[in-house]
């Protein structure tokens, strides 16, 4: 620990123009060692995201290139809100954004920028999509809860559309709502947080042609899977993943399948320019800053360096990692079904598997027992009627999210562990 504390002190030295060390902050070197030991002890309480059995949430350890890029740039602490202060990292940001747009099949020149995460990326995208519109905003019942919150922030009505048997937005119900009027914006989900379901984006584009609504896509979780949309062996929703270019705005979350440190979101404006341009009397505001003020240039540099090290390609870099995530979900669901002791109500469409025991068992207890055995899962709360369980109200089922390369080889072990716990 002492060696790493020395390294941190040297890094601080480099970041200060006068070359002063930690003493300039009023911390003696001997005190920093003791504080550092306490700090490391507190961090030891955190779960290891790199463990093969961690499948609880849509998170994974940042790639080493991302950590290097973030740490090195953090020493300069550039602000990508300011076109002068963050000029170098703003250029990196726009290059990275262009690569993400190309990954989705968007035309060259599409504008966009990075944000502090998917929540703000969705707010920025919805803000732009609704420019000049006064009606309500429709999203599916399984869409991320942030959309309802963003609607409240924008003082617009949020309309909930039921899901079909595949966990996708029910387009017949949506069309009835559109026909009655009052809704002029639709939010599609490419990877719902609960089931990882993908709305029929291609069909929504056709529906928009008849009703003229603005179409924003929340691809925070599933957008990176578009890299593999032409891989027939993975049984992905190919047509939906090929329809991004016909939407108005898109939110991505590179701190999910881009393996970036928090926070790193991205919004892309397919039609038109970004939201209202900010003005400042004391700084040169970057042209694409969205609703946020200060934005860390370190996040842009980390993403840029990662994309240089890992190509956004089906066969190289990110492609094999995403392929393993998809294969893990497929293999896990198949083994659960073959066991005969588990139900998988919705076949996984990306890398998320929601499941529950056939017999009446406490899923919260199973979650905790699995955690003690080295398999970290999460709980998904849904209405019982969604999965045809003879129960009233809301129930909890288990959920696994596969985010790391190598987990496909562990599926048999995971199911064996769960079988032993029943």
N, C-alpha and C positions, 0 to 999 in steps of 0.2 A: 504493500500500500504506500509505503514511504517513497518508493521509486516513482509511482504514478503521481503522487503529490508533487514531487520535484518536477516531473514533466509538465504538470499543470502550471506550476510557478513559472517555468521557462516560457510556456505559451503566453502567460499573462505579460511577461516581460516584453515579448515580441509585439504584443498588441498595443503597448503604451508608447506614445511618441517620445516620451522623455526617458524611456528605458528603465523606469522604476519598477520594483517588484511588488510583492504583496504588502510590504510595509507601507506603501503609499495608501493602502486601504485601511491601515490601522491594525493589521493582523501580523503578529510575529510568526516567523517560520515554525517555531516549535509549537505554537498554538494551532497552526493550520494542520499539522500532522494529527493532533488529537481530534480536532474537529472532523478531519477527513475520515478517520477511523469510525467515528460515530455515524457520519453520513453514509459510508459504505454498509454499515450494519443496518441502517434503515432501508437502504435499497435492496438488501438481501431478502426483505419481506415480500418483494414483488414476484409474481410468477414469471417463469422463463418462457417467453414467447417462442424461443427456438426449439423447445422440447418437441419431439415428434408427436407426443400425445396431446399437445395443446390444440384443441379444435373448438374452443368455446365461442370465439367471436371473429369478426372480420378484421383481424389484426395479425400482423406477422413482424418478426424482427426486421429492422431496416437493413438494406444491403450494405455491405462494408463500404462500397464506393459512396453511397449516400452519406454515411457517417463521416467519412473523410472529407467529403465536399462541404458538409454542413459545418463541421468543426473548424476547418481551415478558414472558411469565409466568415464564420461568426466572430473571428478575431478582429475583423474589420467592421463588422456590424453594419453593413450597408442597408439602406432603406429603399425598397423598390417602389415606394410611393413617390420618391423624388427622382426626377430624370437626371439630375446632376449627381446627387450623392450615390445613387445606385446604377450609374450608367453601365458599368461592366456586367453586373448581375441582371439588369433589365434586358440586356442583349441576350444573355444566357436564357432568361425566362422566355423570351419570344421564340428563340430557337427550339426550346423544349416544347412549348405550346404548339408550334408548327408540326413537330413530330407526333404529338398526341392526336392532332387533327388528322394527319395523314393515316394514322393507325385506324381511325374510325371511317376512313374512306371519304373524308371531306375534301372539297376543292381547295386548291392552293389559295392562300391569301385570306383564309378565314381568320377573324380576329378573336382574341381571347386573352385571358390572363390567369395567373395563379391566385389562390385565395388561402385563407387559414384552414380550410377544410371543406367538406361537402355541403355543410349547412349554408355557409356563405356563398359557395358556388351556386347552389340552388336558388338562393335569394337573388343573387345577381342575374341569373338566367331568367327567373320568373319576372323580375323587374323589367328586364329588356323585352321579354316576350309580350308583356302586357302593355307596352307603350301605346298609349292612345285608346286603350280598351277599358271598359267600365263594368263588365259582367263578372260572373263568378268563375271560380277555378275548380275544375274537377280532377280528382285523383282516386285511385282505387283504395279499397279498405285496407289493403296490405302495404300501401305506399308508406314511405318513411314518415314518422310523425312530424318531422321538421316542416313538411309542406303545410300542415295545418297551422303551425306556429308562424310560418312566414306569411300566410294569408292574414293572420291576426295583425302582424306587424304592418302589413300593407292596407289593412282595413278593407279587405275584400272577402266576399263569401266563399267558404270552402264547401264543396259538394262531394260527398263520398259515394263512389260507385262500387257496387258489390263485385266480388271476384267469381270467376267461373271455376269449374272443377280442377283446372290446372293452375289455379292461383293467379290467373291473369285478369285484368280488367274486363268486365262483362261488356262487350261492345254493343250488344243489343240494348242493354239498359242505358248505356251512355248515349246511344242515338235517340232514345226516347227523351232523355234529358235535353239533348241539343235541340230536338224538334220543338220542345216546349219553349225554348228560349231562356235567356238569363245566364247562360254559361258561354264564355267566349275564349277560355283558355283551358287546355288539358295538359296534365302532367303524366307522362308515361314512365314506368319503372323498368329499367333493364337490370334486373336483379333485386327483387324485393328483400328487405332485411330479414324477414321471417323464413320464407321458403326459397329465396333465391329465384323466384319466378320472373319470367321476361314477358312483359306485355307485348301484344301483337303489333309491334311498331309499324310494320308494313301496312297492315289493315287500318291502323289509325291514320296513316298518311292519306290513304284513299278516302277515309271518312272526312278528313279535313278538307279534301277537295270539294265535298258537298256542302259543308257547313262553315268553312272559312275560319275556324278557330286557330289560335296560336298554339303551337305544340312545343312544349319544353320536355326534355328527357332527363330524368335522374338516372344516370349510368354510373353513379358513384361506386357501386360494387361491381357491376357486370361489364362495364365498358371495355376493359382490357381483354375480355374474351373475344372481342371482335377480331383479334389477331388470328384466331383459330376458326373463324366462321366458315372457311372453305375446307374444313377437315371432316369428311363424311363419317369417319369412324367414331367421332366424339358425340354424335347425336345432339348437336347444339341447335338452337333456334336460328338457323342460318338466315332466313328471310328478314327476321327482325333485326339481326345484327348487321345486315347490309343496308338498312334504311335510315341510318343516321343523317346522311347528306340531304334528306328531304324534310328535316325538322328545323325549328327556329333557333333553339339553344339547347346546350347539353352541359350537364355537370358531371365531372369525373373526380375521383379521389385517389391521386397517386400514393397517398399514405396507406392505401389498401394493397391492390395488386401491383402498384408501382414500387412498393417496398421502400417508402420514404419515411423519415421521422415525422411525427406530428409537428405542425400541421401543414398539410400540403394538399389543397384542393385545386380544381381547375374548372373554369367556365369557358365554353366556346360559343360564339355567336355565329350561327350559320347564315342567318339572314340579317342584313343591316350591320351597323356598328354596335359598339358596346353601349352600356347604359349612360346616363347623364355624365358628361365630362365634368370632373371636379375642377374647381378653381381655387387658388390660394394666393394671398398677397405677399407671401414670403418664401415660397418655394416653387420650383418648376414641376408641377404634378405630372406624373407619367400618364400617357394617353389612355392606358387601360388599367385603371385601378379599382373600378367598381365601387361598392359602398364602403369599403374599408379605407382607413387612412394608412398608417404605417404598415408595411408588409416586409417581412424579413428577406433580404437578398440571399441569405444563407440557404433558405428553402429552394430558391430557384437554382442556385449553384449546385446543391446536392442532387436535384433532379437532372440537371444538365450533365453532370459527371456520370451519374448512373446510366443515362441513356447512351452516353459515349462508350461505356464499358459493356453494357448489355443491350444489344440491338432489339428494336421492336420488330421482331421477325418471327414467323411461325416455327422456323427450324433452329434459330439461334437465340441466345439471350433470354428474353422473356417467354418466348413460345414454349420451350420445353417445361418451364416452371408451371405455366398455366395449364399445359396438357396434363401434368401430373396431378394438379388440383382437380381437374375434371375427372380423370381416371380414378382418383381416390373416392370422389363422391359416387361415381357409378359402382365401383367395387364394394364400397361400404353398404350402399343401398341393396345391392344384389345379395350380399352375404347376410344382411339382416333378414331379408325376405326368405332366403334359403334356410335360415335357422328355424323358422316356424314359430318363433317366440316373440317376434316383433312385427309391427305394422309400419309401413312407409306410405302415408296417405297420398303424397304427391311425389311422382318420380322426379328426381333432381334434374334441373335444367342447366345448372352451372356447377357450383362447388358446394352447395348447401344441402344438407339432408336433415329433414325433420322426421321424427319417428317416436313411437311409443310402444310399450309392452302390450301384447294381446290380452294378458290377464290384468286384472285391476291391481296396479302397483303404484306406489308413490314416486312420481318422477323426480321430485325434489330430493328424496332420499337416494334414489339411484344416481342422480347427478353428483351428490356429495360422496357416495361410495365409489363412483368411478374416478372422481378427483383423487381420492385417497389411493387408488390403484394406478394413478399416473395418466388417466385419460380425462382431460378437461373438456366438459360439455357445457352448454347453456340451456336455459329453459325458455320455451316459447309459449306465451299465453294467447290462446285463441278461443273463440266460442266453440263449445262442444259440438254443435251441429255441423261445423265445418268438416269434421272427420267422422261423422255418423257414430259418435259414441253416445251410449244411453246415459247421458248426464245432462243436467241443466246448467245454464250459465257458462262461465269461463273455466277452462281447464288449462293445465300445464302439460306440455309434451317436451321431449328432448330435442336438441338441435346440435348438429355438428357442422362446422365450417372448415373446409380444407383449404389452407392458404400457403402451404409450403411444399416444395419439391421433396420427394421421398416418402410422403405420407401414403401414397397408393400401395407401397409395399407393406404397410402396417395394418391394412384393413382387417385381415384375418385375425390378427392379435387383438384389435379393438373389439371385434364382435365376440371373440372368445371371452374377453374380459367382461363384457356386458352380460353374456350368457351365465357366467359364474355368479354374477351379482343378483340374478333373479331368484 
